Amino acid sequence: MESGPVEWPGRLERGLVRKVASFPEAPCGESLVNTILTVVNIGSSLGGLSPGRGIFAPGRLRVDASRSSFLHWPRPRCTPCRSLRVSLLPQPRSLIALLCALAALALPTHALGSERMYMGAAEDEGRNADPAVAMAKMQLAKAAGFDTIRITAIWEPGQTAVPAGQLAALQAIAAAGDFLGIRVVTSVMNFGSRTTPLTAAARTQFARFAADIVRRVPSIREYIVGNEPNLNRYWLPQFGPYGEDAAATAYVKLLARTYDAMKAADKGVFIIGGSVSPRGIDRPGTGRDTHSPTAFITDMGTAYRALKRNRPIMDGFSFHPYGESSSTPPTFAHAAGTSLGLADYDKLVGLLGSAFDGTKQLGSQLPIVYDEYGVDSQIPDGKRTFYGGKEPATTKPVSEGVQAAYYREALELAACQPTVRGFLIFHVTDETDYNRWQSGVYYADGTPKSSRAFVKQTMAEIRAGAVDCGEPPVAGSKEGWDLATPAEIAAAEKGSAIVGGWVFVDASG
């Protein structure tokens, strides 16, 4: 085909064309930088597609996770201009990718992601009584673009006040956070199921311990009560003698007692409940007694209603939307079953609504905090000396490029979910044990991974309100933008004139 101007009178053009296109009223943009065009392949089926305003029909960018490299486009920094001239490249893969790049420059037709969502990491390395250590670790977080760090405060049976050593560590990291402008969120929790606060006396001790932190570290304004109480690792028993959910009932009693004590110390603190794990078995006697989030949230609602309480037990709800492995993309939705992930937001909101709507406790409008989400990355040979142990077969770590892509997509998903308050990556810095988490944006030696810059850029775009929350295609559907199949890519590389219904879409409206 010859190169030349393409006119767009509101019709669709078939095939992969090599032309120069003029798009009136499109925003002018800077040149693409840091871009590897061959890793993203976006297309639209002709069936059911109608032209829309903007350069292409609305859709969500998808990343080819089989590749280690990734794609980045800068946000346009110029005002809308009269036209945009784009030279489509002759290579089919590059051309398909460029279609997506142009879509990113289109005038927005959907709501933008929330710039108010806080973003950071769950990281205890800065929880150190030495102020210099606390500051150094928080500076790493600041350099990564994080505005929030979640730490833990560990309660042990018998404690009603924070021990001196732990208090000094909390005060040091709170001071570092104040200095650097980083929000500190604290999870107050028992460490392991052997210390589960099951009795009324233990619940009172735990609540007083939490309230003591509120009084003695007043700059910390947000707290999470407990950690993954639907798992036997942190809470036992999970089931009663008749198979009933004993864990949810006991946890709700602890949450209510702690909420009241912390609010009495400072009514302005924000108290988050739940901290629920994404999976569970829901059957007693399996050797790993656990509850799914579906069952646990439902049972929390039942337990709350049984209290006949005339006030809330939480200001927000915490959830850990980990994938089944690090190779599971954040867009994976659980069409059936009781597990939940980031792409199951509507299910999560529905469960909260069913559990609490119509009571004094918010349900479907309850703010959600994703305070743990991690993707393990593969460690390059040059960094292996800083790690030890054995990687579990179930982890399935990914390349740093895929880690960056998954974190980007996860952050954007969360920003487009209306009731989400915060999103935290599970860790700033890798743990050294391969049996644990290498999900940080820094290696164990404190040097940045290649993914750090892309995570930082994504967060900056969200804060700037630059994320378009257009509806993604339905899983399995051929409507809207979707990944090109290997067959379509192969056909394009062989020079096919029509490849799987790839199209240009009306640009002028």
TORMAR-295151 format. One line per 2 residues: number of its first residue (from 1); their letters; for each residue x, y, z of N, C-alpha, C. Coordinates in steps of 0.2 Angstrom, whole numbers. Example, Ala and Ser with C-alpha at 12.3 -4.5 7.8 and 13.67 -1.06 7.14 Angstrom:
1> AS> 66:-28:39:62:-22:39:66:-16:39; 64:-11:35:68:-5:36:64:0:39
END
This chain:
1> ME> 4:-6:0:0:0:0:4:6:0; 2:12:-2:5:18:-2:4:22:4
3> SG> 9:26:6:8:30:11:4:36:9; 0:39:14:-4:45:12:-9:47:17
5> PV> -12:52:17:-17:54:22:-23:50:21; -26:48:27:-32:44:28:-38:49:30
7> EW> -43:49:27:-49:53:29:-54:48:33; -57:51:38:-61:47:43:-68:50:43
9> PG> -72:48:38:-79:51:38:-84:47:42; -82:44:47:-86:40:52:-87:33:50
11> RL> -83:30:46:-83:23:44:-77:19:46; -78:12:46:-73:8:48:-68:6:42
13> ER> -62:5:43:-58:3:37:-55:-4:39; -55:-9:35:-53:-15:36:-45:-16:36
15> GL> -42:-21:39:-36:-23:38:-30:-18:41; -24:-20:40:-19:-16:43:-16:-12:37
17> VR> -17:-5:38:-15:-1:33:-9:3:35; -4:5:30:2:8:31:1:15:28
19> KV> -2:20:32:-3:27:30:-1:32:35; -2:38:33:-1:43:38:-8:46:39
21> AS> -10:46:45:-17:48:47:-17:55:50; -22:59:49:-23:65:52:-30:65:56
23> FP> -29:67:62:-35:66:67:-37:73:70; -42:76:67:-44:82:69:-46:82:77
25> EA> -45:87:80:-47:88:87:-45:83:92; -40:79:90:-37:74:95:-31:78:99
27> PC> -30:76:105:-25:79:109:-18:78:106; -14:83:106:-7:82:103:-3:79:109
29> GE> 2:75:107:6:71:112:13:72:110; 17:70:115:24:70:114:26:63:111
31> SL> 32:62:108:34:56:105:34:51:110; 33:45:108:33:39:113:40:38:115
33> VN> 41:36:121:47:35:124:47:29:128; 53:26:129:53:20:133:49:14:131
35> TI> 48:14:124:42:10:121:45:4:118; 43:-2:119:44:-8:115:38:-10:112
37> LT> 37:-8:106:30:-9:103:28:-16:101; 32:-21:101:30:-27:99:27:-31:105
39> VV> 27:-29:111:24:-33:116:17:-32:118; 14:-27:115:7:-26:116:3:-26:109
41> NI> -2:-30:109:-6:-31:103:-13:-30:104; -16:-25:102:-23:-23:103:-27:-23:97
43> GS> -33:-26:97:-37:-26:91:-44:-26:93; -49:-25:88:-56:-25:90:-59:-29:84
45> SL> -64:-34:86:-67:-38:82:-73:-33:78; -74:-35:72:-79:-31:68:-86:-32:71
47> GG> -87:-38:74:-94:-39:76:-96:-35:82; -101:-32:82:-104:-28:88:-100:-22:89
49> LS> -95:-20:85:-92:-13:86:-95:-8:83; -96:-2:86:-98:4:83:-93:10:84
51> PG> -92:14:80:-87:19:81:-89:24:87; -84:26:90:-86:31:96:-82:37:95
53> RG> -83:42:99:-79:48:99:-72:46:102; -67:50:100:-60:48:101:-57:44:96
55> IF> -51:42:96:-48:39:90:-50:32:90; -51:28:95:-53:21:94:-59:20:99
57> AP> -63:15:98:-68:13:102:-65:12:109; -69:13:115:-66:13:121:-63:6:123
59> GR> -58:5:127:-56:-1:129:-50:-1:134; -48:-6:137:-43:-6:141:-37:-9:138
61> LR> -31:-6:140:-25:-8:137:-23:-15:140; -21:-20:136:-19:-26:139:-11:-28:137
63> VD> -8:-31:142:-1:-32:141:1:-39:139; 5:-41:135:7:-47:133:12:-50:139
65> AS> 9:-54:143:13:-56:149:18:-61:148; 18:-64:142:23:-69:140:30:-66:139
67> RS> 30:-59:138:36:-56:137:39:-52:143; 46:-52:143:49:-49:149:49:-41:149
69> SF> 48:-38:143:48:-31:142:41:-28:142; 41:-22:143:34:-19:144:34:-12:140
71> LH> 29:-9:141:27:-3:137:25:3:141; 27:9:139:26:15:143:24:21:138
73> WP> 19:24:139:18:31:136:18:36:141; 21:42:139:20:48:144:13:51:143
75> RP> 11:54:148:5:58:148:6:64:144; 1:66:139:2:72:135:3:78:140
77> RC> 7:82:138:8:88:142:7:95:138; 3:94:133:2:100:129:-6:101:128
79> TP> -8:106:126:-15:107:126:-18:104:120; -25:103:119:-27:101:113:-25:105:107
81> CR> -24:102:101:-22:105:95:-26:103:90; -25:106:84:-29:105:78:-29:99:75
83> SL> -23:96:75:-23:89:72:-17:85:74; -17:79:73:-11:75:75:-10:70:69
85> RV> -3:71:67:-1:67:62:3:61:64; 1:55:62:5:49:65:6:45:59
87> SL> 13:43:59:15:38:53:15:31:56; 10:27:53:10:20:55:16:16:52
89> LP> 19:12:56:25:9:54:23:3:50; 28:1:46:26:-5:41:26:-12:45
91> QP> 29:-13:50:29:-19:53:22:-20:57; 19:-26:55:12:-27:58:11:-26:65
93> RS> 16:-30:69:16:-30:76:16:-22:79; 21:-19:76:22:-12:78:16:-8:76
95> LI> 13:-9:71:7:-5:69:1:-7:74; 0:-13:75:-5:-15:80:-4:-11:87
97> AL> 2:-11:89:4:-8:95:3:0:95; 4:3:89:3:10:88:-4:12:89
99> LC> -9:7:86:-16:9:87:-17:10:94; -14:6:99:-16:6:106:-13:13:108
101> AL> -7:15:106:-4:21:108:-8:27:106; -11:27:100:-15:32:98:-21:32:103
103> AA> -24:27:105:-30:26:109:-28:30:116; -22:29:118:-20:32:124:-20:39:124
105> LA> -20:42:118:-20:49:117:-27:52:116; -32:48:115:-39:50:114:-41:55:119
107> LP> -46:59:117:-50:63:122:-54:58:127; -54:59:133:-57:54:138:-65:54:137
109> TH> -67:48:137:-75:47:136:-78:44:142; -74:42:147:-76:39:153:-73:42:159
111> AL> -76:40:165:-73:43:171:-66:41:172; -62:46:176:-55:45:177:-54:41:184
113> GS> -49:38:184:-47:34:191:-46:39:196; -47:37:202:-47:42:208:-40:44:210
115> ER> -39:50:210:-33:53:212:-32:53:219; -37:52:223:-37:52:230:-35:45:233
117> MY> -35:40:230:-33:33:232:-25:34:235; -24:32:241:-17:32:243:-14:25:240
119> MG> -7:26:239:-4:20:236:3:20:239; 5:14:241:11:12:244:13:5:245
121> AA> 15:3:251:18:-4:252:17:-6:259; 16:-12:260:16:-15:267:23:-17:268
123> ED> 26:-14:273:34:-15:274:36:-13:282; 38:-18:285:41:-17:292:48:-16:293
125> EG> 52:-15:287:59:-14:288:60:-7:291; 56:-2:290:57:4:294:55:5:301
127> RN> 51:-1:303:49:-1:310:55:-2:315; 59:3:316:65:2:320:66:7:325
129> AD> 68:5:331:69:10:336:75:15:335; 79:14:330:84:18:328:82:23:323
131> PA> 81:29:324:78:34:320:81:34:313; 88:33:313:92:34:307:90:28:302
133> VA> 89:22:305:87:16:301:80:17:298; 75:20:303:68:21:301:68:26:295
135> MA> 72:31:295:72:36:290:75:34:284; 80:30:284:83:27:278:78:22:274
137> KM> 75:18:278:70:14:275:64:18:272; 62:23:275:56:27:273:58:31:266
139> QL> 65:33:266:67:36:260:67:32:254; 68:25:255:68:21:249:61:21:247
141> AK> 56:21:251:49:21:249:47:27:246; 50:33:248:48:39:245:51:40:238
143> AA> 57:37:237:60:37:231:57:33:226; 53:28:228:49:23:224:42:27:222
145> GF> 41:32:225:34:36:224:29:34:229; 30:30:234:25:28:238:23:34:243
147> DT> 16:34:244:14:39:249:12:36:255; 12:30:256:9:26:262:13:20:263
149> IR> 14:19:270:18:13:272:14:10:277; 12:3:277:9:0:282:14:-4:286
151> IT> 13:-4:293:18:-7:297:13:-12:302; 17:-16:306:13:-20:311:15:-18:318
153> AI> 10:-19:322:11:-18:330:9:-25:333; 13:-29:336:11:-35:338:9:-35:345
155> WE> 3:-38:346:1:-39:353:2:-46:355; 4:-47:362:5:-53:365:0:-54:371
157> PG> -2:-60:372:-7:-61:378:-4:-58:384; -9:-54:388:-7:-51:394:-5:-43:393
159> QT> -4:-41:387:-1:-34:386:-8:-30:386; -7:-24:389:-12:-19:389:-9:-12:387
161> AV> -3:-12:386:1:-6:384:7:-8:379; 9:-4:375:14:-5:371:21:-6:374
163> PA> 25:-11:374:31:-11:377:36:-6:374; 41:-4:378:45:2:377:49:1:370
165> GQ> 51:-5:369:55:-6:362:51:-5:356; 45:-8:357:40:-8:351:38:0:350
167> LA> 36:3:356:34:10:356:39:14:352; 46:13:354:51:17:351:51:16:343
169> AL> 50:10:341:50:9:334:44:12:331; 39:12:334:33:15:331:34:23:330
171> QA> 36:26:336:37:33:336:43:35:331; 48:31:330:53:33:325:50:33:318
173> IA> 47:27:316:44:27:309:39:32:308; 35:34:313:30:39:313:33:46:311
175> AA> 38:47:315:42:53:314:45:54:307; 48:48:305:50:48:298:45:50:293
177> GD> 39:46:294:33:48:289:31:55:289; 31:58:295:29:65:296:34:69:292
179> FL> 40:68:292:45:72:289:45:71:282; 44:65:279:44:64:272:37:65:269
181> GI> 32:66:273:25:66:270:22:59:268; 24:54:272:22:47:270:17:46:276
183> RV> 11:44:274:6:41:278:8:34:281; 7:34:288:9:27:291:2:24:293
185> VT> 1:18:291:-5:14:293:-2:8:297; -5:7:303:-3:2:307:-8:-4:308
187> SV> -6:-10:307:-10:-16:308:-8:-18:315; -13:-18:319:-13:-21:326:-15:-28:326
189> MN> -11:-33:328:-12:-40:327:-9:-44:332; -12:-50:333:-8:-56:336:-4:-59:331
191> FG> 2:-62:334:6:-65:329:6:-73:330; 2:-76:325:1:-83:325:-6:-85:329
193> SR> -8:-91:327:-15:-93:330:-14:-95:337; -8:-96:340:-7:-98:347:-9:-92:351
195> TT> -9:-86:349:-10:-81:353:-17:-77:351; -22:-81:348:-28:-78:346:-32:-76:352
197> PL> -34:-69:352:-38:-67:358:-45:-69:358; -46:-75:361:-53:-78:361:-58:-76:367
199> TA> -55:-75:373:-59:-73:379:-61:-66:379; -66:-64:383:-67:-57:384:-61:-54:388
201> AA> -58:-57:392:-52:-54:395:-46:-52:390; -45:-57:386:-40:-56:380:-42:-51:376
203> RT> -48:-50:374:-51:-45:369:-50:-38:372; -51:-38:379:-50:-31:382:-43:-29:383
205> QF> -39:-34:384:-31:-33:384:-29:-30:377; -31:-34:372:-30:-32:365:-32:-25:363
207> AR> -38:-23:365:-41:-17:364:-37:-11:368; -35:-12:374:-32:-7:377:-25:-6:374
209> FA> -22:-12:372:-15:-11:369:-16:-7:363; -21:-8:358:-22:-4:352:-23:4:354
211> AD> -27:5:359:-29:12:361:-23:15:364; -18:11:367:-12:14:370:-8:17:364
213> IV> -8:14:358:-4:16:352:-7:23:350; -14:23:350:-17:29:348:-15:35:352
215> RR> -15:34:358:-13:39:363:-6:41:362; -1:36:362:6:38:362:9:39:356
217> VP> 6:37:350:9:39:344:3:43:340; 2:49:342:-4:52:339:-4:54:332
219> SI> 2:54:329:2:56:321:0:50:317; 0:44:320:-3:38:316:-11:39:316
221> RE> -14:39:310:-21:41:310:-25:35:307; -22:30:305:-26:24:302:-23:18:305
223> YI> -28:13:306:-26:7:309:-30:1:306; -27:-5:306:-31:-11:304:-31:-16:310
225> VG> -36:-19:311:-37:-23:317:-37:-30:315; -31:-34:317:-30:-41:315:-27:-42:308
227> NE> -26:-48:307:-23:-50:300:-25:-57:298; -29:-57:293:-31:-63:290:-34:-68:295
229> PN> -40:-66:298:-43:-70:303:-47:-76:300; -47:-76:294:-50:-82:290:-46:-88:289
231> LN> -39:-87:291:-34:-92:290:-32:-95:297; -31:-101:297:-29:-105:303:-22:-103:305
233> RY> -18:-100:301:-11:-97:303:-11:-92:308; -17:-88:307:-17:-82:312:-23:-82:317
235> WL> -28:-87:316:-34:-87:320:-36:-94:321; -37:-97:327:-39:-103:328:-44:-102:335
237> PQ> -49:-106:335:-52:-111:330:-55:-107:325; -55:-110:319:-59:-108:313:-67:-110:313
239> FG> -67:-116:316:-74:-119:316:-76:-121:323; -83:-121:325:-85:-123:331:-87:-131:331
241> PY> -89:-134:336:-90:-141:336:-95:-144:331; -100:-139:329:-105:-141:324:-103:-139:317
243> GE> -97:-137:316:-95:-134:309:-96:-127:308; -99:-123:313:-101:-116:312:-94:-112:312
245> DA> -95:-106:309:-89:-102:309:-88:-98:315; -83:-101:319:-81:-98:326:-77:-92:325
247> AA> -73:-92:319:-68:-87:319:-71:-80:317; -76:-80:313:-79:-74:311:-83:-71:317
249> TA> -86:-75:321:-90:-73:327:-85:-70:332; -80:-73:333:-75:-71:338:-71:-64:336
251> YV> -70:-64:329:-66:-58:327:-71:-52:327; -77:-53:325:-81:-47:326:-82:-45:333
253> KL> -82:-49:338:-82:-47:345:-75:-43:346; -70:-45:344:-63:-42:345:-63:-35:342
255> LA> -66:-35:335:-66:-29:332:-70:-23:335; -76:-26:338:-81:-21:341:-77:-18:347
257> RT> -74:-22:351:-71:-20:357:-65:-15:356; -61:-17:351:-56:-13:349:-58:-6:346
259> YD> -63:-6:342:-65:0:339:-67:5:344; -71:2:349:-74:7:354:-68:10:358
261> AM> -63:6:360:-57:8:364:-53:13:360; -52:12:354:-48:16:350:-51:23:349
263> KA> -58:23:347:-62:29:346:-62:33:353; -62:29:359:-62:33:365:-56:37:366
265> AD> -50:34:364:-44:37:364:-43:43:359; -46:42:353:-46:48:348:-51:46:343
267> KG> -57:50:343:-63:48:339:-61:49:332; -55:53:330:-54:55:323:-50:49:320
269> VF> -47:44:323:-43:39:320:-48:35:315; -45:32:310:-49:28:305:-47:21:306
271> II> -52:17:308:-52:10:310:-54:5:304; -50:1:302:-51:-4:297:-52:-11:299
273> GG> -57:-14:297:-58:-21:299:-57:-26:293; -57:-32:295:-57:-37:289:-50:-40:289
275> SV> -46:-37:285:-39:-40:283:-40:-47:281; -44:-48:276:-46:-55:274:-42:-58:269
277> SP> -40:-64:269:-36:-67:264:-41:-69:258; -38:-70:252:-43:-71:246:-45:-78:245
279> RG> -43:-83:249:-45:-90:248:-46:-93:254; -50:-99:254:-51:-103:260:-55:-109:258
281> ID> -55:-114:262:-58:-121:261:-66:-121:263; -67:-118:268:-74:-118:271:-76:-125:273
283> RP> -72:-130:275:-73:-136:278:-69:-138:283; -72:-140:289:-68:-142:295:-65:-148:294
285> GT> -59:-150:298:-56:-156:298:-52:-158:292; -50:-153:288:-46:-154:282:-38:-154:283
287> GR> -36:-152:289:-29:-151:291:-27:-144:290; -31:-140:286:-30:-133:285:-36:-129:286
289> DT> -39:-129:292:-45:-126:293:-45:-118:291; -49:-116:286:-49:-109:283:-56:-108:281
291> HS> -57:-101:280:-63:-99:277:-62:-95:271; -66:-95:266:-66:-91:260:-68:-84:262
293> PT> -66:-79:258:-69:-72:260:-76:-72:259; -79:-76:254:-86:-76:253:-90:-78:260
295> AF> -87:-83:262:-91:-86:269:-89:-81:275; -83:-79:275:-81:-75:281:-84:-69:281
297> IT> -85:-65:276:-88:-59:276:-96:-60:277; -99:-65:275:-106:-66:276:-107:-68:283
299> DM> -102:-71:286:-103:-73:293:-101:-67:298; -97:-63:296:-96:-57:299:-102:-53:300
301> GT> -106:-52:295:-112:-49:295:-117:-52:300; -118:-59:299:-122:-62:304:-120:-61:311
303> AY> -114:-61:313:-111:-60:319:-112:-53:322; -112:-48:317:-113:-41:319:-120:-40:321
305> RA> -125:-43:317:-132:-42:318:-134:-45:324; -130:-51:326:-132:-54:333:-130:-50:339
307> LK> -125:-45:338:-123:-41:343:-129:-35:345; -133:-34:340:-138:-29:341:-135:-22:342
309> RN> -130:-21:339:-126:-15:341:-129:-9:337; -129:-3:340:-131:3:337:-126:8:334
311> RP> -120:5:333:-114:9:331:-110:4:326; -105:7:322:-101:3:318:-96:-1:322
313> IM> -93:-5:318:-87:-9:321:-80:-7:317; -81:-4:311:-76:-2:307:-78:4:302
315> DG> -72:8:300:-73:13:296:-72:11:289; -68:6:288:-66:3:281:-65:-4:282
317> FS> -64:-7:276:-63:-15:276:-57:-16:272; -53:-20:275:-46:-22:272:-47:-29:268
319> FH> -44:-30:263:-44:-36:259:-37:-37:255; -35:-43:255:-28:-45:252:-30:-49:245
321> PY> -29:-45:240:-32:-48:233:-26:-52:230; -22:-56:233:-17:-60:230:-20:-64:224
323> GE> -16:-65:219:-18:-70:214:-16:-77:216; -18:-82:213:-17:-89:215:-9:-91:215
325> SS> -6:-87:210:2:-87:210:4:-81:207; 10:-79:207:13:-73:205:12:-73:197
327> ST> 10:-78:194:9:-78:187:2:-77:185; -2:-76:190:-10:-75:189:-10:-67:188
329> PP> -13:-65:182:-14:-58:181:-19:-55:186; -18:-48:188:-24:-45:192:-30:-45:189
331> TF> -31:-46:182:-37:-45:179:-41:-52:179; -38:-57:182:-42:-63:182:-48:-63:187
333> AH> -53:-64:184:-60:-64:188:-62:-71:190; -64:-72:196:-67:-79:198:-74:-79:196
335> AA> -75:-82:190:-82:-83:188:-87:-87:192; -83:-92:195:-87:-97:200:-83:-98:206
337> GT> -86:-100:211:-82:-102:217:-82:-96:222; -78:-97:228:-79:-92:233:-73:-88:234
339> SL> -67:-89:230:-61:-85:230:-63:-78:227; -59:-73:229:-60:-66:227:-53:-64:225
341> GL> -53:-59:220:-47:-56:218:-48:-49:216; -43:-45:213:-44:-38:212:-50:-37:206
343> AD> -51:-42:202:-56:-41:197:-63:-43:199; -63:-45:205:-70:-47:208:-73:-42:213
345> YD> -71:-35:211:-73:-30:215:-81:-30:216; -85:-31:211:-92:-31:212:-94:-36:216
347> KL> -91:-42:216:-93:-47:221:-92:-45:228; -86:-42:229:-84:-40:236:-89:-35:239
349> VG> -90:-30:235:-95:-25:237:-102:-28:238; -104:-32:234:-110:-36:235:-110:-40:241
351> LL> -105:-43:243:-104:-47:249:-105:-42:255; -101:-36:255:-102:-31:261:-109:-29:261
353> GS> -112:-27:256:-119:-25:256:-123:-30:259; -123:-36:257:-127:-41:260:-126:-42:267
355> AF> -120:-41:269:-118:-42:276:-121:-37:281; -120:-30:278:-121:-25:283:-126:-20:281
357> DG> -128:-19:275:-133:-14:273:-139:-15:277; -142:-9:279:-148:-9:283:-146:-9:290
359> TK> -140:-9:292:-138:-8:299:-134:-2:300; -132:-1:306:-128:5:308:-121:5:305
361> QL> -119:-1:302:-112:-2:299:-113:-2:291; -109:3:289:-109:3:281:-107:-3:278
363> GS> -110:-5:272:-109:-11:269:-106:-10:262; -111:-9:257:-109:-8:250:-105:-1:249
365> QL> -106:3:254:-102:10:253:-96:10:258; -94:5:261:-89:4:265:-82:5:261
367> PI> -78:10:263:-71:11:260:-67:4:260; -64:3:255:-60:-4:254:-53:-2:254
369> VY> -48:-5:257:-41:-4:257:-38:-11:255; -35:-11:249:-31:-17:247:-24:-16:250
371> DE> -23:-19:256:-17:-18:260:-11:-23:259; -12:-28:255:-7:-32:253:-9:-35:246
373> YG> -4:-34:241:-5:-37:235:3:-38:232; 5:-44:231:12:-45:229:12:-49:223
375> VD> 17:-48:219:19:-52:213:27:-53:213; 29:-59:215:36:-61:215:39:-60:208
377> SQ> 45:-57:209:49:-57:202:55:-62:203; 57:-64:197:63:-68:197:70:-64:198
379> IP> 74:-67:202:80:-64:204:86:-65:199; 89:-60:196:94:-61:191:101:-64:195
381> DG> 105:-67:191:111:-71:194:115:-66:198; 116:-60:196:120:-55:199:118:-53:206
383> KR> 111:-55:208:109:-53:214:107:-59:219; 109:-65:216:107:-71:220:111:-72:227
385> TF> 117:-69:227:120:-70:233:117:-66:239; 112:-62:238:109:-59:243:102:-62:246
387> YG> 101:-68:243:95:-72:244:97:-79:246; 93:-83:249:94:-90:251:88:-93:252
389> GK> 88:-100:253:82:-104:254:80:-107:247; 74:-109:247:71:-113:241:64:-110:239
391> EP> 64:-108:233:57:-105:230:52:-111:230; 46:-110:233:41:-115:233:38:-115:225
393> AT> 37:-121:223:34:-122:217:28:-119:215; 24:-117:220:18:-114:219:18:-106:218
395> TK> 24:-103:219:25:-96:218:25:-94:211; 28:-97:207:28:-96:200:30:-88:198
397> PV> 36:-86:200:39:-79:200:39:-77:192; 38:-71:191:38:-68:184:44:-64:183
399> SE> 45:-62:177:50:-57:175:49:-50:178; 54:-46:179:52:-39:181:48:-35:177
401> GV> 48:-37:170:43:-33:166:36:-35:167; 35:-42:168:28:-44:170:26:-41:177
403> QA> 31:-41:182:29:-38:188:27:-31:187; 31:-27:183:29:-20:182:22:-20:179
405> AY> 21:-24:174:14:-24:170:9:-25:175; 10:-31:179:4:-33:184:3:-27:189
407> YR> 8:-24:192:7:-19:197:4:-13:193; 6:-11:187:2:-6:184:-5:-7:183
409> EA> -7:-13:181:-14:-15:179:-18:-15:186; -15:-18:191:-18:-18:198:-19:-12:200
411> LE> -15:-7:200:-16:0:203:-21:3:199; -21:2:192:-26:6:188:-33:3:189
413> LA> -33:-4:190:-40:-7:192:-43:-4:199; -38:-4:204:-40:-1:210:-43:6:210
415> AC> -39:10:206:-41:17:205:-47:18:202; -50:13:198:-56:14:195:-62:10:198
417> QP> -60:8:204:-66:5:209:-68:10:214; -74:13:213:-76:19:217:-75:19:224
419> TV> -76:13:228:-75:14:235:-68:12:238; -63:11:233:-57:9:236:-53:15:238
421> RG> -51:15:244:-47:20:248:-40:20:247; -37:14:247:-30:13:246:-28:6:243
423> FL> -21:6:241:-18:0:238:-11:0:240; -9:-6:243:-2:-7:245:1:-13:242
425> IF> 7:-12:239:11:-18:237:14:-21:243; 14:-28:243:18:-31:248:25:-32:246
427> HV> 29:-28:248:34:-25:251:37:-19:247; 41:-15:250:46:-10:247:52:-14:244
429> TD> 55:-18:249:61:-22:248:60:-29:248; 63:-33:244:62:-40:244:64:-43:251
431> ET> 61:-49:253:64:-53:258:69:-57:256; 74:-59:260:80:-63:258:79:-70:257
433> DY> 73:-73:260:72:-80:260:67:-81:254; 70:-86:249:66:-87:243:59:-91:245
435> NR> 58:-93:251:52:-96:254:47:-90:256; 49:-84:256:45:-79:257:44:-74:251
437> WQ> 44:-68:251:41:-64:246:47:-60:243; 48:-60:236:52:-56:232:48:-52:228
439> SG> 43:-48:231:38:-44:228:39:-37:228; 45:-35:231:46:-28:231:49:-25:225
441> VY> 50:-18:225:52:-14:219:60:-13:220; 63:-16:226:70:-16:227:72:-23:228
443> YA> 78:-24:226:81:-31:228:83:-30:235; 85:-36:238:86:-37:245:92:-32:247
445> DG> 97:-30:242:102:-26:244:101:-19:244; 94:-17:242:92:-10:242:93:-7:236
447> TP> 95:-10:230:95:-7:224:89:-8:220; 87:-3:216:80:-4:213:80:-9:207
449> KS> 74:-12:207:73:-16:201:70:-12:195; 71:-15:189:68:-11:183:61:-9:184
451> SR> 57:-13:188:50:-12:189:48:-5:193; 53:-3:197:52:3:201:50:9:197
453> AF> 53:10:192:51:16:188:44:16:185; 42:10:183:36:10:180:30:10:185
455> VK> 31:7:191:27:8:196:26:15:198; 32:18:199:31:25:201:28:30:196
457> QT> 29:28:189:25:32:184:18:31:184; 16:24:186:9:23:186:5:27:192
459> MA> 9:27:197:6:30:203:5:38:202; 10:41:198:10:48:197:4:49:192
461> EI> 3:45:187:-2:46:182:-9:45:186; -10:41:191:-16:40:194:-17:47:199
463> RA> -12:49:202:-13:55:206:-14:61:202; -12:61:195:-13:67:191:-20:66:187
465> GA> -24:61:189:-31:60:186:-30:58:179; -25:54:177:-24:53:170:-26:45:168
467> VD> -29:42:172:-31:35:171:-39:35:169; -40:33:163:-47:32:160:-50:26:162
469> CG> -55:26:165:-59:20:168:-64:18:163; -62:17:157:-67:14:152:-68:7:154
471> EP> -74:4:152:-76:-3:153:-71:-7:149; -68:-12:153:-64:-17:149:-69:-22:146
473> PV> -66:-26:141:-70:-31:138:-72:-37:143; -78:-39:141:-80:-45:146:-76:-51:144
475> AG> -74:-55:149:-69:-61:148:-73:-65:143; -69:-67:137:-71:-72:132:-75:-68:127
477> SK> -76:-62:128:-80:-58:123:-75:-55:117; -78:-54:111:-74:-51:106:-76:-44:105
479> EG> -80:-41:110:-82:-34:109:-77:-30:113; -75:-24:110:-71:-20:113:-63:-22:111
481> WD> -58:-19:114:-52:-21:113:-50:-27:116; -45:-31:113:-43:-37:116:-37:-39:114
483> LA> -34:-44:117:-27:-47:114:-28:-50:108; -23:-49:103:-22:-52:97:-20:-60:99
485> TP> -23:-64:95:-21:-71:96:-15:-73:92; -11:-78:94:-5:-80:91:-6:-81:83
487> AE> -12:-84:81:-14:-85:74:-14:-78:70; -18:-73:74:-18:-66:71:-12:-63:70
489> IA> -7:-64:75:-1:-61:75:3:-64:69; 3:-71:68:7:-74:63:4:-72:56
491> AA> -3:-71:56:-5:-69:49:-3:-62:47; -3:-58:52:0:-51:51:7:-51:49
493> EK> 11:-55:52:18:-55:50:19:-58:43; 14:-62:41:15:-64:34:12:-60:29
495> GS> 9:-54:31:7:-49:27:-1:-49:25; -5:-53:29:-12:-53:27:-15:-46:27
497> AI> -19:-45:22:-23:-39:22:-28:-38:27; -31:-43:29:-36:-43:34:-35:-48:40
499> VG> -33:-46:46:-31:-50:51:-36:-50:57; -40:-55:57:-44:-56:63:-49:-50:64
501> GW> -51:-46:59:-55:-41:60:-52:-35:64; -45:-34:63:-42:-28:66:-45:-22:61
503> VF> -46:-16:65:-49:-11:62:-47:-4:64; -48:1:60:-47:8:62:-54:10:64
505> VD> -55:15:68:-61:17:71:-61:25:70; -68:28:69:-69:35:68:-65:39:73
507> AS> -62:44:70:-58:48:75:-61:55:76; -65:57:71:-68:64:71:-75:65:75
509> G> -78:59:76:-85:59:79:-90:61:74
END
